[in-house]
Amino acid sequence: MPDSRSLTLCCLLWARPGLVAEMSAYEDAVISLLADHGAEILHRAFGVGNDQHPHEVQLYTFPSQASLDAFLADPRRLELADERDRVIARTELFPVTLAHEHPAGLSGEIRIDWETARAANRANWDDRAALHEQAYGLDAFDDPEHLSDVVRQDLPVLTRFLADETIAGLDVCHLQCHIGTDTVSLARAGAAVTGVDFSPAALRTAARFAERVGAHITWVETDVLDARAAMSADFDVVYTSIGTITWLNDLDRWAEQVHALLKPGGTFFIRDGHPTLYSLDENAPTLTTRYAYFGDGRAQQWDDEGTYVGDGKVAHARTYEWPHPLSEIIGALLRAGLRLIHFDEGRTLPWRFSPRMVEVDGGFAWPDAERDLIPCTYTIVARRD
């Protein structure tokens, strides 16, 4: 697995006499290569350029040592070596640690290649599987009538758009199923269910859980972005919920998978955390925006040993997520050829996003005075014609 530990470096530069502008032009060319290696320039400042103080100070971050090595070996950079020697008299490069200028857990926003981010995220979700097996309250499923709170809320909405208003007897694909509590619940509602996830540890836990409670489910290990290639079946319903698509960098590719998995006339359902909610500072004493609502291709890099349920800690704390506004989510589904047939926004969540949230029936919500001010979830139902 690639090393996903980021590096933040400070570079001090002194120009040769009379070549300050030339050095700056050289640095412009080199800095333009950073994004190709998932790196980002954080700050660039200019000084007087004497013995004690450099002409230029740069602060930049690389997602991993491998990314830095690739940048240093970039042929385009090496071709500029003669110009570097001509214009730069002295360079000092050293690692630094940023002060806590980002919200707790958020290390920054960076450009990172999908495979590196995916490897870090999968290691984190592999760690979560064992913790969630203990924290999800699986014993409640010993009651054969028990359904997860998520599916109990989703089914009345979904089934309004299905023939006979039931998923009984339908082929259902559950994308990003994790340890299978919602997958088992869909099976208990009568569907023939296939659960899909990229974490082998999560799927092992899911299979063990399903076997214990007597649910017959097909499990498929694959990235959701490659789901169609991993399965030959077509489905009446493709279902995903909740806390899912922020882990994906390419929603057009995601929506194309959904469309391709559906039979003609098939139905897609998603309920997920609202992008407006995700823009809030969860620890602020009021509803305060702090994170990006609109994405620009950069990932949010998080370092958090905790998980959203229970007290356990993961060994692989670094993860990467991407903000996706509602316009991007709906636009991707429409571009893939799906027809929007239902859209709604909700006031409750199945997990406590903020410590200020209060417990309500089926989940958590903002205090009464704020409950109508901000949406917590959105729900989309779409159809493949």
C-alpha positions as CSV (number, residue, x, y, z in Angstrom):
1,M,0.0,0.0,0.0
2,P,1.4,3.5,-0.8
3,D,2.7,5.6,2.1
4,S,-0.1,8.1,2.7
5,R,1.7,10.3,5.2
6,S,1.9,13.8,4.0
7,L,5.0,16.0,4.1
8,T,5.0,19.8,4.6
9,L,8.3,21.4,3.5
10,C,9.7,24.9,3.8
11,C,12.1,26.1,1.1
12,L,14.4,29.2,1.4
13,L,15.9,30.6,-1.8
14,W,18.7,33.1,-2.5
15,A,19.2,34.3,-6.0
16,R,22.6,35.0,-7.6
17,P,23.4,38.7,-7.9
18,G,21.1,40.5,-10.3
19,L,19.1,37.4,-11.1
20,V,16.1,37.7,-8.7
21,A,13.6,38.0,-11.5
22,E,15.1,35.1,-13.3
23,M,15.0,33.0,-10.2
24,S,11.4,33.8,-9.7
25,A,10.6,32.8,-13.3
26,Y,12.4,29.5,-12.8
27,E,10.4,28.9,-9.6
28,D,7.2,29.6,-11.5
29,A,8.1,26.8,-13.9
30,V,8.9,24.3,-11.2
31,I,5.9,25.2,-9.0
32,S,3.6,24.6,-12.0
33,L,4.6,20.9,-11.9
34,L,3.5,20.3,-8.2
35,A,-0.2,19.6,-9.0
36,D,0.8,16.8,-11.3
37,H,2.2,15.0,-8.3
38,G,-0.7,15.7,-5.9
39,A,1.3,18.5,-4.2
40,E,0.2,22.0,-3.4
41,I,1.9,25.3,-2.8
42,L,0.6,26.7,0.5
43,H,2.4,30.0,0.8
44,R,5.0,31.9,-1.3
45,A,6.6,35.1,0.1
46,F,9.5,37.4,-1.0
47,G,12.2,38.9,1.2
48,V,15.1,41.4,0.9
49,G,17.7,38.8,0.0
50,N,20.7,39.4,2.3
51,D,22.9,37.0,4.2
52,Q,20.3,36.4,6.9
53,H,17.1,36.7,4.9
54,P,16.2,34.9,1.6
55,H,14.8,36.3,-1.6
56,E,12.0,33.8,-1.5
57,V,10.2,31.6,1.0
58,Q,8.0,28.7,-0.1
59,L,5.8,26.4,1.9
60,Y,4.3,23.4,0.2
61,T,2.8,20.0,1.0
62,F,3.1,16.6,-0.6
63,P,0.6,13.8,0.0
64,S,3.4,11.2,0.5
65,Q,7.1,10.6,0.2
66,A,6.5,8.8,-3.1
67,S,4.8,11.9,-4.4
68,L,7.9,14.0,-3.4
69,D,10.2,11.5,-5.0
70,A,8.2,11.6,-8.2
71,F,8.4,15.4,-8.3
72,L,12.1,15.4,-7.8
73,A,12.6,12.9,-10.6
74,D,10.2,14.6,-13.0
75,P,12.0,14.9,-16.3
76,R,10.6,18.4,-16.9
77,R,12.2,19.5,-13.6
78,L,15.5,17.8,-14.4
79,E,15.6,19.6,-17.8
80,L,15.7,22.9,-15.9
81,A,18.8,21.9,-13.8
82,D,21.1,24.2,-15.7
83,E,18.8,27.2,-15.3
84,R,18.5,26.4,-11.6
85,D,22.3,26.4,-11.2
86,R,22.6,29.6,-13.1
87,V,20.0,31.7,-11.1
88,I,20.0,30.2,-7.6
89,A,22.9,30.8,-5.2
90,R,21.6,29.0,-2.2
91,T,18.7,26.8,-1.1
92,E,17.6,25.5,2.3
93,L,14.9,22.9,2.5
94,F,13.5,21.4,5.7
95,P,10.3,19.8,6.9
96,V,7.9,21.8,9.1
97,T,4.7,21.2,11.0
98,L,1.8,23.6,10.5
99,A,0.2,25.3,13.4
100,H,-3.4,24.3,14.0
101,E,-5.0,26.6,11.5
102,H,-7.4,24.0,10.2
103,P,-10.5,22.6,12.0
104,A,-9.8,19.7,14.3
105,G,-9.0,16.7,12.3
106,L,-8.8,18.5,9.0
107,S,-5.1,18.6,7.9
108,G,-5.8,20.6,4.7
109,E,-7.1,20.5,1.1
110,I,-4.8,18.9,-1.4
111,R,-4.7,17.5,-4.9
112,I,-4.1,13.7,-4.6
113,D,-4.3,10.9,-7.1
114,W,-7.2,8.5,-6.7
115,E,-5.2,5.4,-6.0
116,T,-3.3,6.9,-3.2
117,A,-6.4,8.4,-1.6
118,R,-8.3,5.1,-2.1
119,A,-5.6,3.1,-0.4
120,A,-5.6,5.3,2.6
121,N,-9.4,5.3,2.8
122,R,-9.6,1.5,2.5
123,A,-7.1,1.0,5.3
124,N,-9.2,3.3,7.5
125,W,-12.4,1.4,6.6
126,D,-10.8,-1.9,7.1
127,D,-9.9,-0.7,10.6
128,R,-13.5,0.4,11.2
129,A,-15.0,-2.9,10.5
130,A,-14.0,-4.6,13.7
131,L,-14.9,-1.5,15.7
132,H,-18.3,-1.2,14.1
133,E,-19.0,-4.9,14.6
134,Q,-19.0,-4.1,18.3
135,A,-20.6,-0.6,18.2
136,Y,-23.4,-1.1,15.7
137,G,-25.7,-3.0,18.1
138,L,-25.9,-6.1,15.9
139,D,-27.6,-8.1,18.7
140,A,-30.8,-6.2,17.9
141,F,-31.0,-8.2,14.7
142,D,-31.5,-11.4,16.7
143,D,-35.1,-10.2,16.5
144,P,-36.1,-11.4,13.0
145,E,-38.4,-8.4,12.6
146,H,-35.7,-5.8,13.3
147,L,-34.6,-3.4,10.6
148,S,-31.9,-0.7,10.8
149,D,-33.1,2.8,11.5
150,V,-31.7,3.9,8.1
151,V,-33.7,1.3,6.1
152,R,-36.8,1.8,8.3
153,Q,-36.8,5.5,7.2
154,D,-35.8,4.9,3.6
155,L,-38.3,2.1,2.7
156,P,-41.5,4.2,2.9
157,V,-40.0,6.7,0.5
158,L,-38.4,4.2,-1.9
159,T,-41.4,1.9,-2.2
160,R,-43.7,4.7,-3.2
161,F,-41.9,4.6,-6.6
162,L,-41.9,0.8,-7.0
163,A,-44.5,-1.5,-8.6
164,D,-46.8,-2.8,-5.9
165,E,-45.0,-0.4,-3.5
166,T,-42.7,-3.1,-2.2
167,I,-39.1,-4.3,-2.8
168,A,-40.2,-7.9,-2.1
169,G,-39.0,-10.1,-4.9
170,L,-36.9,-7.4,-6.5
171,D,-33.1,-7.6,-7.3
172,V,-31.5,-4.9,-5.2
173,C,-27.8,-3.8,-5.4
174,H,-26.6,-2.0,-2.2
175,L,-23.6,0.1,-3.0
176,Q,-21.0,0.9,-0.3
177,C,-22.7,-1.5,2.1
178,H,-20.0,-1.5,4.8
179,I,-20.8,-4.2,7.4
180,G,-24.2,-5.0,6.1
181,T,-26.8,-3.8,8.6
182,D,-28.8,-1.9,6.0
183,T,-28.1,-4.8,3.5
184,V,-29.6,-7.3,5.8
185,S,-32.5,-5.0,6.5
186,L,-33.2,-4.8,2.7
187,A,-33.1,-8.6,2.5
188,R,-35.5,-8.9,5.5
189,A,-37.9,-6.7,3.5
190,G,-38.0,-9.4,0.8
191,A,-35.4,-8.3,-1.7
192,A,-32.7,-10.4,-3.3
193,V,-29.8,-8.3,-2.3
194,T,-26.2,-7.9,-3.5
195,G,-24.0,-5.9,-1.2
196,V,-21.0,-4.1,-2.6
197,D,-18.0,-2.6,-0.8
198,F,-14.3,-2.0,-1.4
199,S,-13.2,-3.1,2.1
200,P,-12.5,-6.8,2.4
201,A,-12.6,-6.6,6.2
202,A,-16.0,-5.0,6.1
203,L,-17.3,-7.7,3.8
204,R,-16.0,-10.4,6.0
205,T,-17.8,-8.9,8.9
206,A,-20.9,-8.4,6.8
207,A,-20.9,-12.0,5.7
208,R,-20.4,-13.3,9.2
209,F,-23.2,-11.1,10.5
210,A,-25.6,-12.1,7.7
211,E,-25.0,-15.8,8.2
212,R,-25.6,-15.5,12.0
213,V,-29.0,-13.9,11.4
214,G,-30.0,-16.1,8.5
215,A,-29.9,-13.5,5.7
216,H,-29.0,-14.8,2.2
217,I,-26.9,-12.1,0.5
218,T,-24.4,-12.0,-2.3
219,W,-21.3,-10.0,-1.4
220,V,-19.0,-8.3,-4.0
221,E,-15.7,-6.7,-3.3
222,T,-15.1,-3.8,-5.6
223,D,-14.8,0.0,-5.8
224,V,-18.2,1.5,-6.5
225,L,-16.5,3.3,-9.4
226,D,-15.9,-0.1,-11.0
227,A,-19.1,-1.8,-9.9
228,R,-20.5,-2.6,-13.3
229,A,-17.4,-4.5,-14.4
230,A,-17.5,-6.6,-11.2
231,M,-21.0,-7.9,-11.7
232,S,-23.0,-9.5,-14.5
233,A,-26.4,-9.0,-13.0
234,D,-28.8,-6.2,-13.7
235,F,-30.9,-4.8,-10.9
236,D,-34.4,-3.5,-10.3
237,V,-33.1,-1.1,-7.6
238,V,-29.7,0.4,-6.9
239,Y,-29.6,1.7,-3.3
240,T,-27.0,3.7,-1.4
241,S,-27.3,5.3,2.0
242,I,-25.7,7.0,4.1
243,G,-22.3,8.8,4.3
244,T,-21.2,7.5,0.9
245,I,-20.3,9.8,-2.0
246,T,-18.0,12.2,-0.2
247,W,-15.5,9.3,-0.4
248,L,-15.6,9.4,-4.2
249,N,-13.7,11.9,-6.4
250,D,-15.6,11.4,-9.7
251,L,-19.4,11.6,-9.5
252,D,-19.8,11.3,-13.3
253,R,-18.2,7.9,-13.2
254,W,-20.2,7.0,-10.1
255,A,-23.5,7.9,-11.8
256,E,-22.5,6.0,-14.9
257,Q,-22.1,2.9,-12.8
258,V,-25.5,3.4,-11.3
259,H,-27.1,3.7,-14.7
260,A,-25.3,0.7,-16.0
261,L,-26.3,-1.5,-13.1
262,L,-30.0,-0.8,-13.5
263,K,-32.4,-2.7,-15.7
264,P,-34.5,-0.5,-18.0
265,G,-37.2,0.9,-15.8
266,G,-35.1,0.4,-12.7
267,T,-34.9,2.8,-9.8
268,F,-32.0,4.4,-8.0
269,F,-32.3,5.7,-4.4
270,I,-29.9,7.7,-2.3
271,R,-30.2,9.4,1.0
272,D,-27.1,11.0,2.2
273,G,-25.7,13.8,4.4
274,H,-26.5,17.2,2.9
275,P,-23.6,19.1,1.4
276,T,-24.7,22.2,3.2
277,L,-24.5,20.3,6.5
278,Y,-21.0,19.2,5.6
279,S,-19.9,22.8,5.1
280,L,-20.6,23.6,8.8
281,D,-18.1,23.6,11.7
282,E,-19.5,20.8,13.7
283,N,-17.8,22.1,16.9
284,A,-18.9,25.7,16.7
285,P,-21.4,27.0,19.3
286,T,-23.7,28.2,16.4
287,L,-24.4,27.2,12.8
288,T,-21.2,28.4,11.3
289,T,-19.8,27.5,7.9
290,R,-16.2,26.5,7.8
291,Y,-15.6,23.8,5.1
292,A,-16.0,24.1,1.3
293,Y,-19.4,23.5,-0.2
294,F,-18.3,23.7,-3.8
295,G,-15.5,21.3,-4.8
296,D,-12.5,22.3,-7.0
297,G,-11.0,18.8,-7.4
298,R,-9.0,18.9,-4.2
299,A,-9.5,16.4,-1.4
300,Q,-10.1,17.3,2.2
301,Q,-7.3,15.5,4.1
302,W,-8.5,14.3,7.6
303,D,-6.5,12.9,10.5
304,D,-8.9,11.4,13.0
305,E,-8.3,8.2,15.1
306,G,-12.0,8.1,16.1
307,T,-15.0,6.9,14.2
308,Y,-18.6,8.1,14.1
309,V,-19.8,5.5,16.5
310,G,-18.3,3.9,19.6
311,D,-15.0,4.7,21.5
312,G,-12.5,2.7,19.5
313,K,-9.6,4.1,17.6
314,V,-8.4,3.2,14.1
315,A,-4.7,2.4,13.3
316,H,-4.9,4.3,10.0
317,A,-6.2,7.7,10.9
318,R,-5.7,9.5,7.5
319,T,-8.6,9.7,5.1
320,Y,-9.6,11.8,2.0
321,E,-13.0,13.1,1.1
322,W,-14.3,15.4,-1.6
323,P,-17.1,18.0,-1.3
324,H,-19.9,17.7,-3.8
325,P,-22.6,20.3,-4.0
326,L,-26.2,19.3,-4.8
327,S,-25.8,20.7,-8.3
328,E,-22.9,18.3,-9.0
329,I,-24.8,15.3,-7.5
330,I,-28.0,15.8,-9.5
331,G,-26.1,16.9,-12.6
332,A,-24.0,13.7,-12.6
333,L,-27.2,11.5,-12.4
334,L,-28.9,13.5,-15.2
335,R,-25.8,13.3,-17.5
336,A,-25.6,9.6,-17.0
337,G,-29.1,9.3,-18.4
338,L,-31.2,8.9,-15.3
339,R,-34.5,10.8,-14.8
340,L,-35.1,12.5,-11.5
341,I,-38.5,11.5,-10.1
342,H,-38.2,12.6,-6.4
343,F,-36.1,15.0,-4.4
344,D,-36.5,15.9,-0.7
345,E,-34.4,17.3,2.2
346,G,-34.6,16.1,5.8
347,R,-34.0,17.4,9.3
348,T,-32.6,14.4,11.0
349,L,-29.4,12.2,10.7
350,P,-28.7,8.6,11.8
351,W,-25.5,9.7,13.5
352,R,-24.5,12.7,15.7
353,F,-22.7,15.1,13.3
354,S,-22.2,17.7,16.0
355,P,-22.1,17.3,19.8
356,R,-24.8,20.0,19.9
357,M,-27.2,17.7,18.2
358,V,-30.0,16.1,20.2
359,E,-31.3,12.6,20.0
360,V,-34.7,12.2,18.4
361,D,-36.7,9.3,17.1
362,G,-34.6,7.4,14.6
363,G,-31.5,9.6,14.9
364,F,-30.2,13.1,15.7
365,A,-31.2,16.7,14.9
366,W,-30.2,20.2,15.7
367,P,-31.9,21.8,18.7
368,D,-35.5,22.9,18.2
369,A,-34.6,26.6,17.5
370,E,-32.2,25.6,14.7
371,R,-34.0,22.6,13.2
372,D,-35.6,24.6,10.4
373,L,-32.5,26.6,9.5
374,I,-30.3,23.9,7.9
375,P,-31.0,20.6,6.1
376,C,-29.3,17.5,7.4
377,T,-30.0,15.1,4.5
378,Y,-31.2,15.0,0.9
379,T,-33.0,12.1,-0.8
380,I,-33.0,11.5,-4.5
381,V,-35.0,8.9,-6.4
382,A,-34.2,8.5,-10.1
383,R,-35.2,6.1,-12.8
384,R,-33.5,4.5,-15.9
385,D,-36.0,4.7,-18.7
